[in-house]
Amino acid sequence: MKPRLVLIEWNDSHSYNEWHRDNPARTPLKCISVGYLMYNGKKVKTVAGHVAQDFQQRGAEMSIPASAITRISHLVVKR
């Protein structure tokens, strides 16, 4: 079955690697990822940004915890 192209909106954590005097983050970092939904589990969703025509090879794959996802939109590909 061909994976669906999706846009996933999700919340991530902030981090600072250097000394700073800024106020600490008060809201999660809002992120958007677009890719083919390769795995649609209850605990995690995995998207791939690059896929071969047969979907057997893929790159730029990322797994996002389902608890961090705020919305998933299915995108339409017109050829």
N, CA, C, O and CB atoms as a CASP TS submission, in Angstrom:
PFRMAT TS
TARGET T0000
AUTHOR 0000-0000-0000
METHOD Language model
MODEL 1
PARENT N/A
ATOM      1  N   MET     1       0.834  -1.188   0.000  1.00  0.00           N
ATOM      2  CA  MET     1       0.000   0.000   0.000  1.00  0.00           C
ATOM      3  C   MET     1       0.877   1.249   0.000  1.00  0.00           C
ATOM      4  O   MET     1       1.862   1.320   0.735  1.00  0.00           O
ATOM      5  CB  MET     1      -0.948   0.000   1.214  1.00  0.00           C
ATOM      6  N   LYS     2       0.526   2.210  -0.806  1.00  0.00           N
ATOM      7  CA  LYS     2       1.281   3.445  -0.935  1.00  0.00           C
ATOM      8  C   LYS     2       1.058   4.336   0.291  1.00  0.00           C
ATOM      9  O   LYS     2      -0.089   4.615   0.640  1.00  0.00           O
ATOM     10  CB  LYS     2       0.882   4.187  -2.224  1.00  0.00           C
ATOM     11  N   PRO     3       2.140   4.793   0.959  1.00  0.00           N
ATOM     12  CA  PRO     3       1.990   5.684   2.108  1.00  0.00           C
ATOM     13  C   PRO     3       1.380   7.023   1.690  1.00  0.00           C
ATOM     14  O   PRO     3       1.581   7.481   0.565  1.00  0.00           O
ATOM     15  CB  PRO     3       3.348   5.911   2.787  1.00  0.00           C
ATOM     16  N   ARG     4       0.647   7.634   2.588  1.00  0.00           N
ATOM     17  CA  ARG     4       0.013   8.925   2.321  1.00  0.00           C
ATOM     18  C   ARG     4       0.963  10.063   2.661  1.00  0.00           C
ATOM     19  O   ARG     4       1.747   9.975   3.606  1.00  0.00           O
ATOM     20  CB  ARG     4      -1.294   9.066   3.121  1.00  0.00           C
ATOM     21  N   LEU     5       0.881  11.133   1.876  1.00  0.00           N
ATOM     22  CA  LEU     5       1.650  12.338   2.140  1.00  0.00           C
ATOM     23  C   LEU     5       0.904  13.146   3.203  1.00  0.00           C
ATOM     24  O   LEU     5      -0.287  13.419   3.057  1.00  0.00           O
ATOM     25  CB  LEU     5       1.868  13.177   0.830  1.00  0.00           C
ATOM     26  N   VAL     6       1.612  13.529   4.279  1.00  0.00           N
ATOM     27  CA  VAL     6       0.962  14.219   5.389  1.00  0.00           C
ATOM     28  C   VAL     6       1.772  15.435   5.835  1.00  0.00           C
ATOM     29  O   VAL     6       2.973  15.540   5.587  1.00  0.00           O
ATOM     30  CB  VAL     6       0.764  13.261   6.566  1.00  0.00           C
ATOM     31  N   LEU     7       1.076  16.336   6.492  1.00  0.00           N
ATOM     32  CA  LEU     7       1.684  17.451   7.209  1.00  0.00           C
ATOM     33  C   LEU     7       1.362  17.210   8.683  1.00  0.00           C
ATOM     34  O   LEU     7       0.195  17.096   9.057  1.00  0.00           O
ATOM     35  CB  LEU     7       1.146  18.873   6.696  1.00  0.00           C
ATOM     36  N   ILE     8       2.393  17.134   9.509  1.00  0.00           N
ATOM     37  CA  ILE     8       2.207  16.875  10.935  1.00  0.00           C
ATOM     38  C   ILE     8       2.629  18.108  11.725  1.00  0.00           C
ATOM     39  O   ILE     8       3.743  18.606  11.568  1.00  0.00           O
ATOM     40  CB  ILE     8       3.017  15.624  11.387  1.00  0.00           C
ATOM     41  N   GLU     9       1.730  18.593  12.575  1.00  0.00           N
ATOM     42  CA  GLU     9       2.051  19.685  13.491  1.00  0.00           C
ATOM     43  C   GLU     9       2.294  19.056  14.855  1.00  0.00           C
ATOM     44  O   GLU     9       1.501  18.235  15.316  1.00  0.00           O
ATOM     45  CB  GLU     9       0.899  20.771  13.546  1.00  0.00           C
ATOM     46  N   TRP    10       3.401  19.447  15.505  1.00  0.00           N
ATOM     47  CA  TRP    10       3.768  18.809  16.760  1.00  0.00           C
ATOM     48  C   TRP    10       4.556  19.761  17.643  1.00  0.00           C
ATOM     49  O   TRP    10       5.103  20.758  17.173  1.00  0.00           O
ATOM     50  CB  TRP    10       4.576  17.544  16.499  1.00  0.00           C
ATOM     51  N   ASN    11       4.605  19.441  18.925  1.00  0.00           N
ATOM     52  CA  ASN    11       5.313  20.258  19.906  1.00  0.00           C
ATOM     53  C   ASN    11       6.623  19.588  20.294  1.00  0.00           C
ATOM     54  O   ASN    11       6.680  18.376  20.503  1.00  0.00           O
ATOM     55  CB  ASN    11       4.439  20.497  21.154  1.00  0.00           C
ATOM     56  N   ASP    12       7.669  20.394  20.387  1.00  0.00           N
ATOM     57  CA  ASP    12       8.984  19.891  20.767  1.00  0.00           C
ATOM     58  C   ASP    12       9.495  20.686  21.961  1.00  0.00           C
ATOM     59  O   ASP    12       8.889  21.678  22.366  1.00  0.00           O
ATOM     60  CB  ASP    12       9.980  19.976  19.579  1.00  0.00           C
ATOM     61  N   SER    13      10.605  20.244  22.514  1.00  0.00           N
ATOM     62  CA  SER    13      11.214  20.945  23.642  1.00  0.00           C
ATOM     63  C   SER    13      12.198  21.999  23.142  1.00  0.00           C
ATOM     64  O   SER    13      12.699  21.915  22.021  1.00  0.00           O
ATOM     65  CB  SER    13      11.925  19.949  24.580  1.00  0.00           C
ATOM     66  N   HIS    14      12.466  22.990  23.988  1.00  0.00           N
ATOM     67  CA  HIS    14      13.493  23.997  23.716  1.00  0.00           C
ATOM     68  C   HIS    14      14.785  23.540  24.380  1.00  0.00           C
ATOM     69  O   HIS    14      14.755  22.783  25.351  1.00  0.00           O
ATOM     70  CB  HIS    14      13.060  25.417  24.234  1.00  0.00           C
ATOM     71  N   SER    15      15.911  23.994  23.863  1.00  0.00           N
ATOM     72  CA  SER    15      17.169  23.727  24.550  1.00  0.00           C
ATOM     73  C   SER    15      18.142  24.878  24.294  1.00  0.00           C
ATOM     74  O   SER    15      18.101  25.525  23.248  1.00  0.00           O
ATOM     75  CB  SER    15      17.778  22.376  24.084  1.00  0.00           C
ATOM     76  N   TYR    16      19.001  25.113  25.256  1.00  0.00           N
ATOM     77  CA  TYR    16      20.071  26.106  25.138  1.00  0.00           C
ATOM     78  C   TYR    16      21.378  25.398  25.439  1.00  0.00           C
ATOM     79  O   TYR    16      21.481  24.677  26.431  1.00  0.00           O
ATOM     80  CB  TYR    16      19.847  27.328  26.107  1.00  0.00           C
ATOM     81  N   ASN    17      22.366  25.595  24.602  1.00  0.00           N
ATOM     82  CA  ASN    17      23.654  24.949  24.796  1.00  0.00           C
ATOM     83  C   ASN    17      24.705  25.884  25.376  1.00  0.00           C
ATOM     84  O   ASN    17      25.816  25.453  25.684  1.00  0.00           O
ATOM     85  CB  ASN    17      24.143  24.392  23.496  1.00  0.00           C
ATOM     86  N   GLU    18      24.366  27.146  25.525  1.00  0.00           N
ATOM     87  CA  GLU    18      25.318  28.126  26.013  1.00  0.00           C
ATOM     88  C   GLU    18      24.724  28.872  27.201  1.00  0.00           C
ATOM     89  O   GLU    18      23.521  28.801  27.451  1.00  0.00           O
ATOM     90  CB  GLU    18      25.712  29.107  24.895  1.00  0.00           C
ATOM     91  N   TRP    19      25.570  29.583  27.926  1.00  0.00           N
ATOM     92  CA  TRP    19      25.085  30.431  29.003  1.00  0.00           C
ATOM     93  C   TRP    19      24.193  31.514  28.422  1.00  0.00           C
ATOM     94  O   TRP    19      24.467  32.036  27.342  1.00  0.00           O
ATOM     95  CB  TRP    19      26.259  31.051  29.793  1.00  0.00           C
ATOM     96  N   HIS    20      23.132  31.852  29.131  1.00  0.00           N
ATOM     97  CA  HIS    20      22.249  32.912  28.658  1.00  0.00           C
ATOM     98  C   HIS    20      21.495  33.516  29.825  1.00  0.00           C
ATOM     99  O   HIS    20      21.470  32.954  30.921  1.00  0.00           O
ATOM    100  CB  HIS    20      21.268  32.379  27.602  1.00  0.00           C
ATOM    101  N   ARG    21      20.871  34.682  29.580  1.00  0.00           N
ATOM    102  CA  ARG    21      20.092  35.377  30.600  1.00  0.00           C
ATOM    103  C   ARG    21      18.640  35.554  30.175  1.00  0.00           C
ATOM    104  O   ARG    21      17.876  36.264  30.829  1.00  0.00           O
ATOM    105  CB  ARG    21      20.712  36.732  30.900  1.00  0.00           C
ATOM    106  N   ASP    22      18.266  34.910  29.088  1.00  0.00           N
ATOM    107  CA  ASP    22      16.887  35.009  28.612  1.00  0.00           C
ATOM    108  C   ASP    22      15.940  34.346  29.606  1.00  0.00           C
ATOM    109  O   ASP    22      16.350  33.528  30.429  1.00  0.00           O
ATOM    110  CB  ASP    22      16.741  34.363  27.217  1.00  0.00           C
ATOM    111  N   ASN    23      14.683  34.712  29.514  1.00  0.00           N
ATOM    112  CA  ASN    23      13.671  34.037  30.322  1.00  0.00           C
ATOM    113  C   ASN    23      13.535  32.599  29.848  1.00  0.00           C
ATOM    114  O   ASN    23      13.708  32.330  28.659  1.00  0.00           O
ATOM    115  CB  ASN    23      12.305  34.775  30.242  1.00  0.00           C
ATOM    116  N   PRO    24      13.233  31.676  30.737  1.00  0.00           N
ATOM    117  CA  PRO    24      13.027  30.294  30.295  1.00  0.00           C
ATOM    118  C   PRO    24      11.790  30.179  29.405  1.00  0.00           C
ATOM    119  O   PRO    24      10.854  30.970  29.524  1.00  0.00           O
ATOM    120  CB  PRO    24      12.892  29.359  31.509  1.00  0.00           C
ATOM    121  N   ALA    25      11.795  29.207  28.531  1.00  0.00           N
ATOM    122  CA  ALA    25      10.662  28.983  27.629  1.00  0.00           C
ATOM    123  C   ALA    25       9.404  28.693  28.435  1.00  0.00           C
ATOM    124  O   ALA    25       9.444  27.982  29.439  1.00  0.00           O
ATOM    125  CB  ALA    25      10.955  27.821  26.654  1.00  0.00           C
ATOM    126  N   ARG    26       8.289  29.251  27.981  1.00  0.00           N
ATOM    127  CA  ARG    26       7.027  29.058  28.677  1.00  0.00           C
ATOM    128  C   ARG    26       6.018  28.269  27.842  1.00  0.00           C
ATOM    129  O   ARG    26       4.953  27.889  28.329  1.00  0.00           O
ATOM    130  CB  ARG    26       6.441  30.398  29.057  1.00  0.00           C
ATOM    131  N   THR    27       6.364  28.036  26.600  1.00  0.00           N
ATOM    132  CA  THR    27       5.496  27.262  25.709  1.00  0.00           C
ATOM    133  C   THR    27       6.371  26.293  24.915  1.00  0.00           C
ATOM    134  O   THR    27       7.566  26.533  24.744  1.00  0.00           O
ATOM    135  CB  THR    27       4.674  28.202  24.748  1.00  0.00           C
ATOM    136  N   PRO    28       5.783  25.209  24.435  1.00  0.00           N
ATOM    137  CA  PRO    28       6.571  24.284  23.612  1.00  0.00           C
ATOM    138  C   PRO    28       6.918  24.914  22.263  1.00  0.00           C
ATOM    139  O   PRO    28       6.264  25.857  21.818  1.00  0.00           O
ATOM    140  CB  PRO    28       5.801  22.965  23.398  1.00  0.00           C
ATOM    141  N   LEU    29       7.926  24.394  21.641  1.00  0.00           N
ATOM    142  CA  LEU    29       8.340  24.832  20.317  1.00  0.00           C
ATOM    143  C   LEU    29       7.414  24.175  19.298  1.00  0.00           C
ATOM    144  O   LEU    29       7.382  22.949  19.200  1.00  0.00           O
ATOM    145  CB  LEU    29       9.841  24.475  20.039  1.00  0.00           C
ATOM    146  N   LYS    30       6.666  24.963  18.543  1.00  0.00           N
ATOM    147  CA  LYS    30       5.730  24.413  17.560  1.00  0.00           C
ATOM    148  C   LYS    30       6.484  24.074  16.277  1.00  0.00           C
ATOM    149  O   LYS    30       7.193  24.916  15.726  1.00  0.00           O
ATOM    150  CB  LYS    30       4.572  25.416  17.268  1.00  0.00           C
ATOM    151  N   CYS    31       6.329  22.848  15.811  1.00  0.00           N
ATOM    152  CA  CYS    31       7.049  22.353  14.637  1.00  0.00           C
ATOM    153  C   CYS    31       6.068  21.826  13.592  1.00  0.00           C
ATOM    154  O   CYS    31       4.944  21.435  13.907  1.00  0.00           O
ATOM    155  CB  CYS    31       8.049  21.248  15.040  1.00  0.00           C
ATOM    156  N   ILE    32       6.526  21.826  12.340  1.00  0.00           N
ATOM    157  CA  ILE    32       5.753  21.271  11.233  1.00  0.00           C
ATOM    158  C   ILE    32       6.672  20.366  10.425  1.00  0.00           C
ATOM    159  O   ILE    32       7.786  20.756  10.072  1.00  0.00           O
ATOM    160  CB  ILE    32       5.140  22.401  10.337  1.00  0.00           C
ATOM    161  N   SER    33       6.206  19.166  10.137  1.00  0.00           N
ATOM    162  CA  SER    33       6.953  18.224   9.304  1.00  0.00           C
ATOM    163  C   SER    33       6.046  17.741   8.177  1.00  0.00           C
ATOM    164  O   SER    33       4.854  17.507   8.379  1.00  0.00           O
ATOM    165  CB  SER    33       7.484  17.018  10.149  1.00  0.00           C
ATOM    166  N   VAL    34       6.627  17.597   6.991  1.00  0.00           N
ATOM    167  CA  VAL    34       5.894  17.089   5.832  1.00  0.00           C
ATOM    168  C   VAL    34       6.644  15.882   5.303  1.00  0.00           C
ATOM    169  O   VAL    34       7.865  15.917   5.156  1.00  0.00           O
ATOM    170  CB  VAL    34       5.730  18.186   4.721  1.00  0.00           C
ATOM    171  N   GLY    35       5.912  14.812   5.018  1.00  0.00           N
ATOM    172  CA  GLY    35       6.534  13.623   4.470  1.00  0.00           C
ATOM    173  C   GLY    35       5.518  12.522   4.280  1.00  0.00           C
ATOM    174  O   GLY    35       4.326  12.696   4.535  1.00  0.00           O
ATOM    175  N   TYR    36       6.013  11.387   3.828  1.00  0.00           N
ATOM    176  CA  TYR    36       5.147  10.223   3.651  1.00  0.00           C
ATOM    177  C   TYR    36       5.038   9.486   4.975  1.00  0.00           C
ATOM    178  O   TYR    36       6.048   9.199   5.618  1.00  0.00           O
ATOM    179  CB  TYR    36       5.689   9.280   2.538  1.00  0.00           C
ATOM    180  N   LEU    37       3.816   9.180   5.382  1.00  0.00           N
ATOM    181  CA  LEU    37       3.565   8.488   6.639  1.00  0.00           C
ATOM    182  C   LEU    37       3.915   7.015   6.469  1.00  0.00           C
ATOM    183  O   LEU    37       3.135   6.238   5.919  1.00  0.00           O
ATOM    184  CB  LEU    37       2.086   8.661   7.089  1.00  0.00           C
ATOM    185  N   MET    38       5.104   6.642   6.952  1.00  0.00           N
ATOM    186  CA  MET    38       5.607   5.282   6.780  1.00  0.00           C
ATOM    187  C   MET    38       5.132   4.353   7.882  1.00  0.00           C
ATOM    188  O   MET    38       5.019   3.144   7.677  1.00  0.00           O
ATOM    189  CB  MET    38       7.116   5.287   6.736  1.00  0.00           C
ATOM    190  N   TYR    39       4.851   4.922   9.066  1.00  0.00           N
ATOM    191  CA  TYR    39       4.362   4.115  10.187  1.00  0.00           C
ATOM    192  C   TYR    39       3.376   4.962  10.975  1.00  0.00           C
ATOM    193  O   TYR    39       3.671   6.101  11.336  1.00  0.00           O
ATOM    194  CB  TYR    39       5.542   3.617  11.104  1.00  0.00           C
ATOM    195  N   ASN    40       2.195   4.396  11.239  1.00  0.00           N
ATOM    196  CA  ASN    40       1.128   5.115  11.930  1.00  0.00           C
ATOM    197  C   ASN    40       0.739   4.339  13.189  1.00  0.00           C
ATOM    198  O   ASN    40      -0.348   3.768  13.267  1.00  0.00           O
ATOM    199  CB  ASN    40      -0.107   5.318  10.997  1.00  0.00           C
ATOM    200  N   GLY    41       1.637   4.327  14.164  1.00  0.00           N
ATOM    201  CA  GLY    41       1.393   3.591  15.395  1.00  0.00           C
ATOM    202  C   GLY    41       0.659   4.420  16.433  1.00  0.00           C
ATOM    203  O   GLY    41       0.467   5.624  16.261  1.00  0.00           O
ATOM    204  N   LYS    42       0.250   3.766  17.512  1.00  0.00           N
ATOM    205  CA  LYS    42      -0.433   4.466  18.604  1.00  0.00           C
ATOM    206  C   LYS    42       0.518   5.356  19.387  1.00  0.00           C
ATOM    207  O   LYS    42       0.112   6.402  19.893  1.00  0.00           O
ATOM    208  CB  LYS    42      -1.087   3.465  19.542  1.00  0.00           C
ATOM    209  N   LYS    43       1.791   4.948  19.492  1.00  0.00           N
ATOM    210  CA  LYS    43       2.759   5.698  20.288  1.00  0.00           C
ATOM    211  C   LYS    43       3.686   6.579  19.470  1.00  0.00           C
ATOM    212  O   LYS    43       4.271   7.527  19.994  1.00  0.00           O
ATOM    213  CB  LYS    43       3.574   4.755  21.092  1.00  0.00           C
ATOM    214  N   VAL    44       3.823   6.269  18.183  1.00  0.00           N
ATOM    215  CA  VAL    44       4.743   7.027  17.341  1.00  0.00           C
ATOM    216  C   VAL    44       4.245   7.043  15.899  1.00  0.00           C
ATOM    217  O   VAL    44       3.641   6.080  15.426  1.00  0.00           O
ATOM    218  CB  VAL    44       6.164   6.431  17.414  1.00  0.00           C
ATOM    219  N   LYS    45       4.507   8.147  15.212  1.00  0.00           N
ATOM    220  CA  LYS    45       4.229   8.280  13.777  1.00  0.00           C
ATOM    221  C   LYS    45       5.587   8.536  13.109  1.00  0.00           C
ATOM    222  O   LYS    45       6.368   9.358  13.588  1.00  0.00           O
ATOM    223  CB  LYS    45       3.174   9.461  13.470  1.00  0.00           C
ATOM    224  N   THR    46       5.866   7.836  12.009  1.00  0.00           N
ATOM    225  CA  THR    46       7.138   7.994  11.309  1.00  0.00           C
ATOM    226  C   THR    46       6.886   8.517   9.903  1.00  0.00           C
ATOM    227  O   THR    46       6.107   7.941   9.144  1.00  0.00           O
ATOM    228  CB  THR    46       7.911   6.655  11.260  1.00  0.00           C
ATOM    229  N   VAL    47       7.558   9.626   9.562  1.00  0.00           N
ATOM    230  CA  VAL    47       7.444  10.213   8.231  1.00  0.00           C
ATOM    231  C   VAL    47       8.812  10.182   7.548  1.00  0.00           C
ATOM    232  O   VAL    47       9.851  10.287   8.200  1.00  0.00           O
ATOM    233  CB  VAL    47       6.898  11.669   8.309  1.00  0.00           C
ATOM    234  N   ALA    48       8.790  10.037   6.232  1.00  0.00           N
ATOM    235  CA  ALA    48      10.011  10.072   5.424  1.00  0.00           C
ATOM    236  C   ALA    48       9.888  11.224   4.441  1.00  0.00           C
ATOM    237  O   ALA    48       8.883  11.345   3.739  1.00  0.00           O
ATOM    238  CB  ALA    48      10.248   8.712   4.673  1.00  0.00           C
ATOM    239  N   GLY    49      10.908  12.069   4.390  1.00  0.00           N
ATOM    240  CA  GLY    49      10.906  13.224   3.494  1.00  0.00           C
ATOM    241  C   GLY    49      11.256  12.885   2.063  1.00  0.00           C
ATOM    242  O   GLY    49      10.877  13.605   1.139  1.00  0.00           O
ATOM    243  N   HIS    50      11.968  11.806   1.874  1.00  0.00           N
ATOM    244  CA  HIS    50      12.390  11.393   0.532  1.00  0.00           C
ATOM    245  C   HIS    50      12.078   9.915   0.363  1.00  0.00           C
ATOM    246  O   HIS    50      12.397   9.111   1.238  1.00  0.00           O
ATOM    247  CB  HIS    50      13.914  11.671   0.301  1.00  0.00           C
ATOM    248  N   VAL    51      11.458   9.549  -0.754  1.00  0.00           N
ATOM    249  CA  VAL    51      11.143   8.145  -1.017  1.00  0.00           C
ATOM    250  C   VAL    51      11.460   7.809  -2.466  1.00  0.00           C
ATOM    251  O   VAL    51      11.350   8.653  -3.355  1.00  0.00           O
ATOM    252  CB  VAL    51       9.658   7.845  -0.704  1.00  0.00           C
ATOM    253  N   ALA    52      11.859   6.551  -2.689  1.00  0.00           N
ATOM    254  CA  ALA    52      12.026   6.058  -4.055  1.00  0.00           C
ATOM    255  C   ALA    52      10.641   5.770  -4.620  1.00  0.00           C
ATOM    256  O   ALA    52       9.673   5.652  -3.868  1.00  0.00           O
ATOM    257  CB  ALA    52      12.937   4.775  -4.098  1.00  0.00           C
ATOM    258  N   GLN    53      10.546   5.660  -5.908  1.00  0.00           N
ATOM    259  CA  GLN    53       9.249   5.480  -6.567  1.00  0.00           C
ATOM    260  C   GLN    53       8.491   4.267  -6.040  1.00  0.00           C
ATOM    261  O   GLN    53       7.262   4.291  -5.972  1.00  0.00           O
ATOM    262  CB  GLN    53       9.442   5.345  -8.063  1.00  0.00           C
ATOM    263  N   ASP    54       9.206   3.206  -5.667  1.00  0.00           N
ATOM    264  CA  ASP    54       8.529   2.004  -5.180  1.00  0.00           C
ATOM    265  C   ASP    54       8.330   2.019  -3.652  1.00  0.00           C
ATOM    266  O   ASP    54       7.791   1.064  -3.092  1.00  0.00           O
ATOM    267  CB  ASP    54       9.327   0.766  -5.584  1.00  0.00           C
ATOM    268  N   PHE    55       8.758   3.084  -2.984  1.00  0.00           N
ATOM    269  CA  PHE    55       8.642   3.280  -1.533  1.00  0.00           C
ATOM    270  C   PHE    55       9.462   2.272  -0.728  1.00  0.00           C
ATOM    271  O   PHE    55       9.306   2.193   0.491  1.00  0.00           O
ATOM    272  CB  PHE    55       7.189   3.187  -1.118  1.00  0.00           C
ATOM    273  N   GLN    56      10.333   1.501  -1.383  1.00  0.00           N
ATOM    274  CA  GLN    56      11.161   0.539  -0.654  1.00  0.00           C
ATOM    275  C   GLN    56      12.378   1.228  -0.028  1.00  0.00           C
ATOM    276  O   GLN    56      12.883   0.778   1.001  1.00  0.00           O
ATOM    277  CB  GLN    56      11.618  -0.593  -1.594  1.00  0.00           C
ATOM    278  N   GLN    57      12.846   2.314  -0.645  1.00  0.00           N
ATOM    279  CA  GLN    57      13.965   3.067  -0.091  1.00  0.00           C
ATOM    280  C   GLN    57      13.468   4.443   0.312  1.00  0.00           C
ATOM    281  O   GLN    57      12.619   5.036  -0.354  1.00  0.00           O
ATOM    282  CB  GLN    57      15.137   3.173  -1.109  1.00  0.00           C
ATOM    283  N   ARG    58      14.013   4.937   1.413  1.00  0.00           N
ATOM    284  CA  ARG    58      13.575   6.254   1.880  1.00  0.00           C
ATOM    285  C   ARG    58      14.703   6.931   2.650  1.00  0.00           C
ATOM    286  O   ARG    58      15.632   6.277   3.127  1.00  0.00           O
ATOM    287  CB  ARG    58      12.308   6.133   2.767  1.00  0.00           C
ATOM    288  N   GLY    59      14.604   8.239   2.759  1.00  0.00           N
ATOM    289  CA  GLY    59      15.595   9.019   3.497  1.00  0.00           C
ATOM    290  C   GLY    59      14.914  10.127   4.281  1.00  0.00           C
ATOM    291  O   GLY    59      13.722  10.390   4.119  1.00  0.00           O
ATOM    292  N   ALA    60      15.692  10.764   5.125  1.00  0.00           N
ATOM    293  CA  ALA    60      15.201  11.841   5.990  1.00  0.00           C
ATOM    294  C   ALA    60      13.976  11.387   6.783  1.00  0.00           C
ATOM    295  O   ALA    60      12.960  12.080   6.844  1.00  0.00           O
ATOM    296  CB  ALA    60      14.858  13.090   5.154  1.00  0.00           C
ATOM    297  N   GLU    61      14.100  10.208   7.386  1.00  0.00           N
ATOM    298  CA  GLU    61      12.999   9.632   8.147  1.00  0.00           C
ATOM    299  C   GLU    61      13.052  10.134   9.588  1.00  0.00           C
ATOM    300  O   GLU    61      14.125  10.230  10.184  1.00  0.00           O
ATOM    301  CB  GLU    61      13.051   8.085   8.104  1.00  0.00           C
ATOM    302  N   MET    62      11.890  10.449  10.136  1.00  0.00           N
ATOM    303  CA  MET    62      11.813  10.924  11.509  1.00  0.00           C
ATOM    304  C   MET    62      10.600  10.323  12.194  1.00  0.00           C
ATOM    305  O   MET    62       9.513  10.263  11.618  1.00  0.00           O
ATOM    306  CB  MET    62      11.754  12.460  11.556  1.00  0.00           C
ATOM    307  N   SER    63      10.794   9.876  13.434  1.00  0.00           N
ATOM    308  CA  SER    63       9.696   9.358  14.246  1.00  0.00           C
ATOM    309  C   SER    63       9.318  10.408  15.286  1.00  0.00           C
ATOM    310  O   SER    63      10.178  10.943  15.985  1.00  0.00           O
ATOM    311  CB  SER    63      10.088   8.011  14.931  1.00  0.00           C
ATOM    312  N   ILE    64       8.025  10.693  15.377  1.00  0.00           N
ATOM    313  CA  ILE    64       7.512  11.716  16.282  1.00  0.00           C
ATOM    314  C   ILE    64       6.600  11.033  17.296  1.00  0.00           C
ATOM    315  O   ILE    64       5.698  10.294  16.901  1.00  0.00           O
ATOM    316  CB  ILE    64       6.749  12.844  15.500  1.00  0.00           C
ATOM    317  N   PRO    65       6.811  11.262  18.600  1.00  0.00           N
ATOM    318  CA  PRO    65       5.913  10.675  19.590  1.00  0.00           C
ATOM    319  C   PRO    65       4.472  11.144  19.356  1.00  0.00           C
ATOM    320  O   PRO    65       4.229  12.336  19.163  1.00  0.00           O
ATOM    321  CB  PRO    65       6.372  11.040  21.018  1.00  0.00           C
ATOM    322  N   ALA    66       3.537  10.222  19.374  1.00  0.00           N
ATOM    323  CA  ALA    66       2.129  10.569  19.134  1.00  0.00           C
ATOM    324  C   ALA    66       1.623  11.580  20.162  1.00  0.00           C
ATOM    325  O   ALA    66       0.760  12.402  19.853  1.00  0.00           O
ATOM    326  CB  ALA    66       1.254   9.305  19.169  1.00  0.00           C
ATOM    327  N   SER    67       2.155  11.521  21.380  1.00  0.00           N
ATOM    328  CA  SER    67       1.718  12.449  22.427  1.00  0.00           C
ATOM    329  C   SER    67       2.113  13.898  22.133  1.00  0.00           C
ATOM    330  O   SER    67       1.540  14.820  22.712  1.00  0.00           O
ATOM    331  CB  SER    67       2.300  12.027  23.765  1.00  0.00           C
ATOM    332  N   ALA    68       3.089  14.109  21.235  1.00  0.00           N
ATOM    333  CA  ALA    68       3.527  15.460  20.881  1.00  0.00           C
ATOM    334  C   ALA    68       2.760  16.036  19.696  1.00  0.00           C
ATOM    335  O   ALA    68       2.839  17.235  19.430  1.00  0.00           O
ATOM    336  CB  ALA    68       5.005  15.456  20.571  1.00  0.00           C
ATOM    337  N   ILE    69       2.020  15.193  18.983  1.00  0.00           N
ATOM    338  CA  ILE    69       1.324  15.624  17.762  1.00  0.00           C
ATOM    339  C   ILE    69       0.029  16.336  18.099  1.00  0.00           C
ATOM    340  O   ILE    69      -0.784  15.844  18.882  1.00  0.00           O
ATOM    341  CB  ILE    69       1.037  14.426  16.850  1.00  0.00           C
ATOM    342  N   THR    70      -0.153  17.516  17.490  1.00  0.00           N
ATOM    343  CA  THR    70      -1.383  18.284  17.704  1.00  0.00           C
ATOM    344  C   THR    70      -2.348  18.168  16.534  1.00  0.00           C
ATOM    345  O   THR    70      -3.555  18.340  16.703  1.00  0.00           O
ATOM    346  CB  THR    70      -1.050  19.741  17.944  1.00  0.00           C
ATOM    347  N   ARG    71      -1.814  17.872  15.330  1.00  0.00           N
ATOM    348  CA  ARG    71      -2.695  17.723  14.169  1.00  0.00           C
ATOM    349  C   ARG    71      -1.958  17.032  13.030  1.00  0.00           C
ATOM    350  O   ARG    71      -0.764  17.246  12.820  1.00  0.00           O
ATOM    351  CB  ARG    71      -3.227  19.094  13.706  1.00  0.00           C
ATOM    352  N   ILE    72      -2.698  16.197  12.297  1.00  0.00           N
ATOM    353  CA  ILE    72      -2.187  15.572  11.078  1.00  0.00           C
ATOM    354  C   ILE    72      -3.147  15.911   9.946  1.00  0.00           C
ATOM    355  O   ILE    72      -4.351  15.678  10.050  1.00  0.00           O
ATOM    356  CB  ILE    72      -2.031  14.016  11.245  1.00  0.00           C
ATOM    357  N   SER    73      -2.601  16.468   8.856  1.00  0.00           N
ATOM    358  CA  SER    73      -3.404  16.795   7.673  1.00  0.00           C
ATOM    359  C   SER    73      -2.910  15.956   6.506  1.00  0.00           C
ATOM    360  O   SER    73      -1.707  15.886   6.253  1.00  0.00           O
ATOM    361  CB  SER    73      -3.326  18.321   7.332  1.00  0.00           C
ATOM    362  N   HIS    74      -3.822  15.325   5.802  1.00  0.00           N
ATOM    363  CA  HIS    74      -3.454  14.545   4.615  1.00  0.00           C
ATOM    364  C   HIS    74      -3.370  15.491   3.431  1.00  0.00           C
ATOM    365  O   HIS    74      -4.268  16.303   3.210  1.00  0.00           O
ATOM    366  CB  HIS    74      -4.482  13.396   4.340  1.00  0.00           C
ATOM    367  N   LEU    75      -2.287  15.385   2.668  1.00  0.00           N
ATOM    368  CA  LEU    75      -2.063  16.244   1.513  1.00  0.00           C
ATOM    369  C   LEU    75      -2.369  15.488   0.232  1.00  0.00           C
ATOM    370  O   LEU    75      -2.218  14.268   0.169  1.00  0.00           O
ATOM    371  CB  LEU    75      -0.621  16.767   1.494  1.00  0.00           C
ATOM    372  N   VAL    76      -2.796  16.213  -0.782  1.00  0.00           N
ATOM    373  CA  VAL    76      -3.157  15.612  -2.068  1.00  0.00           C
ATOM    374  C   VAL    76      -2.038  15.902  -3.064  1.00  0.00           C
ATOM    375  O   VAL    76      -1.608  17.046  -3.214  1.00  0.00           O
ATOM    376  CB  VAL    76      -4.534  16.161  -2.591  1.00  0.00           C
ATOM    377  N   VAL    77      -1.571  14.844  -3.747  1.00  0.00           N
ATOM    378  CA  VAL    77      -0.553  14.987  -4.770  1.00  0.00           C
ATOM    379  C   VAL    77      -1.222  14.920  -6.126  1.00  0.00           C
ATOM    380  O   VAL    77      -1.863  13.922  -6.457  1.00  0.00           O
ATOM    381  CB  VAL    77       0.540  13.903  -4.633  1.00  0.00           C
ATOM    382  N   LYS    78      -1.079  15.981  -6.919  1.00  0.00           N
ATOM    383  CA  LYS    78      -1.647  15.984  -8.266  1.00  0.00           C
ATOM    384  C   LYS    78      -0.521  15.728  -9.247  1.00  0.00           C
ATOM    385  O   LYS    78       0.540  16.348  -9.180  1.00  0.00           O
ATOM    386  CB  LYS    78      -2.375  17.333  -8.583  1.00  0.00           C
ATOM    387  N   ARG    79      -0.774  14.800 -10.164  1.00  0.00           N
ATOM    388  CA  ARG    79       0.251  14.464 -11.174  1.00  0.00           C
ATOM    389  C   ARG    79      -0.258  14.802 -12.546  1.00  0.00           C
ATOM    390  O   ARG    79       0.447  14.597 -13.534  1.00  0.00           O
ATOM    391  CB  ARG    79       0.640  12.970 -11.107  1.00  0.00           C
TER
END
